[in-house]
Amino acid sequence: EEKLDEMLEENVIMIDVDGAEVGQINGLAVLDMGSYAFGNPSRITATTYVGKSGIVNIEKEARMSGQTHDKGVQIITGYLGQTYAQKFPLSLSCRVCFEQNYNGIDGDSASSTELYCILSSLAELPIRQDLAVTGSVNQKGEIQAIGGVTYKIEGFFDLCKKRGLTGKQGVIIPVSNIRDLVLKDEVVEAVKEGVFHIYPISTIDEGIALLMSTPAGEKDENGEYPPDSVHGKVMAKLKAFWKYAEGE
């Protein structure tokens, strides 16, 4: 834990805790040694482009991904199809990666995080780097409970504290995990003073508004999203990809 802290502090392990970037997000993992566990923030990136290979999980291709992580990536494909591909086929190539991960990854607790990252890349809207995200997503875009929520929050808080708290930093967690929080006093005080924030959410749309500072958008009676909303921008990009793929 100390060695990882040192590498994060010296930016050997690259993580931003301020600013905003397209197709890049802070995920929250837990390293569990059996008798000892601690939170470990990690950068997740996504690239999207014309093609038909769908979402490719780089960890899986490198045989560093567990079954439940693979399942989480499949659920993201289901969500994208359900949300955007009702009137045209999903023509998309996407690569998702946990950067600087050399130990493998398992669990579906980053599936919502990966989805935000993909949507950011498609909509070309930057994601706030002063927030870190945990939460599993289902095919309908609801946020589901995950394990190790206390470790995850404390891991990101410690990193932000070392880099300097700006008052805007925080974490996004599932509403259903509120009852599991047993945070150390230092984090509780920081939240009370408004220098660190915990945002409990229940849907992907709530997370989109927080992370991209743009409304997610709601479908009208014709099944269309407002063009300046996040879903509207993603829909427009996927439609363009489909036309390119068909050679139009």
N, C-alpha and C positions, 0 to 999 in steps of 0.2 A: 504493500500500500504506500509506504514511504517513497519507494523508488518511482512508482507511477506518479505520485504527487510531484516529485522532483521533475520528472520528464514533462508533466503538464505545465509546471511553473516556468520551465525553461523553453517551452514551446517546441520541444522535441516531438511530443504528441500534440498535434495541431488542433486546437479548439478555440473558437472565438467566443467571447462572452459579451460582446457589444457589436453594433453595426447590423447590417442585413445583407444576405446573399441569396441568389437564386439557386435552387436545386441543392441546398445544403442546410442541414439541421443538426441540432444537438440531441442525441439519444441518451438514455440512461440505462446502464446495465449494472448488474450485481455480480461481483466475483465472489463465489462461495467456496471456501476451502474446507468445508465440513464444520470445523469448530469455530471458524472465523469468517465473517462476510463483510464486504464493504462496497460502497457505490463507486462506479467508474464511468464518468461521462465519456461519450465517444461521438465522433463526427460521422454522420451518414450523408452520402451524396447520391444524387440520381441524375442520369442523363437520358434524354428522350429524343427520338429521331424517327424519320420515316422508315417503315419496314413492317414485317408481320411476325416478328419473333416473340412479341408480347413482353411481359416483364421477366427479365432474366436476373436471377439472384446470383451475384458474383460469388458469394460464399458457397452456394450450392455447386456451382461450376468447379470451384476449387476444392470441393469435398470438405468444406469447413463449416457446414450448416447442418443443424439437427432437424429432426422430422417436424417438430412443432414450429420451427422458424420457417421451414419450407411451406407448411400449411398456411401460415400467416401471409406469405407472399401470394399464394393461390387465392386467398380471400380478397386481397387487394384487386386482383384481376376481376373477380366477381363483382366487386363494388363499382369498378370503372365501367364494366359492361352494363350493369343495372342502371347506373346514373347517366351515362352518356351515349351508349350505343343502341338506343331503341329504334332509331330511324336509319342508321348506317352502320356497317360493320366496324369493329375496333381494329384499325390498322396502325399498329404502334410497335416500336422497338424501344425498350427501356432497360437500362442497367442500374441496379441498386447495389450499393456497397457500404459496408462498415469499414471506414478507412483506418489504416494502421491496426487492424485486428489480425493477430497472428495465432490466436489460441482457439479459434472456432467460436461459433455463436449458436445458442439454442433458445427456445422459448418464443412465444408470439407477442411478447410485451412491447416490441418495437413496431408492430404492424401499423399502428396509427401514425407513428413517427415517419415510417417509410412512405406511407400514403401522402402525407403533407408534402414531403420532399418531391415526390413525383408530380403532384399537382402544381407545386411552385415552378418546377422545370417546364411543365406544359403551358402554364399561364404566363410564364416569364415575369412572375412577381417575386420579389425578395422575401425571405423568411427572417424574422428577428432572431439574431444570434444570442440575445440576452435571455432567451427562454430555452429551457430544455424540456423534452417531452417524453412521457411514458404512457402506455395504454394500448390495450389490444383492441382491434376493430372487428366488427362483423360485416357481412355483405351488405347490410342495410345502413352502414355508417354510424352505428351506435358504438360508444366506447365502453369496453368491458374491463373488469378488475384485473389487476396483475399482482405479482408477488414482490416483496422486498422494497415496498414504496418508501419506507423511512430511510433505508440505506441510500436509495437513489437520490432523494431530495438532499440529504446531508452531503452526498458526494459532490453535487453541483454547487451547493451553498459554499462548501469549503474552497472550491476552485474560484468562485466569484469573489470570495473574501480575500483570497491571496492576490487576485488581480486588481482588487479594489471595487467595493460595492458602489454601484451607480444609482441605486434606488429604483431601477426599472427591471432588474433581473428577477427571475423566478422560474417556477416549474409548472407544467400542465399535467394534471393527474386525472384518473377517472373519479367521478363522483362516488362510485361504490367503494373506493379505497379510503375515504375520509376516516372511517371508523378504525382503520388500521394504523393511523399515525401515532407514533410515540417518538416525537422529535426531541433532540437535545435542547436544553434551555436557550442556548445561544441562537438557534434558528427561530424558536418561538418568539424571542425578544425582537429579532430582526423583522419578523413578520408584523409584530405588534407596532413597531416603530415605522413600518411602511418602507423599509429599505430592501426587503426581499418579499416575493409574492408567491402564493400557492393558488393556482387556478383549477378548481375541480370542474370538469366538463362531462357532458353525457353524450354529445354528438360531434361528428367530424366538423360540421358547419360552425359550431362554437369555437373549435380550435383554429379553423381557417381564419375567422375574424380576428382572433387574438394574434396569430402568428404573422399574417400577411397584411394586417391593418386595412383590409378590404372586405366588404360583405360577401358571404358565400353565394348568396342569390337563391331565389326560389323560382320554381317552374311556374309559367303561366298556363292558361287553359290549352295552349297549343303545344305544351311540352317544351317550351323554349325558356332559357334563362336570360336575365338582363345582360346585355353585351358587356357592360363594365364591371360585372360581378366576377368572382373567381371561377364559378362553374361556367359562366358564359364564355370567359376567355379560354378555358380548357376545352369546352365544346367546339369553339371555333377552330382551335389548333388541331383537335382530333379530326374534324371535318376536312380540314386542309390536308392533313396526313393521308386520309382516305383517298382524296382526289389525286394526290401525287402518286399514291400506290397504284391507283387504277390507270395512271398515265394520262390524266386529263390536264 
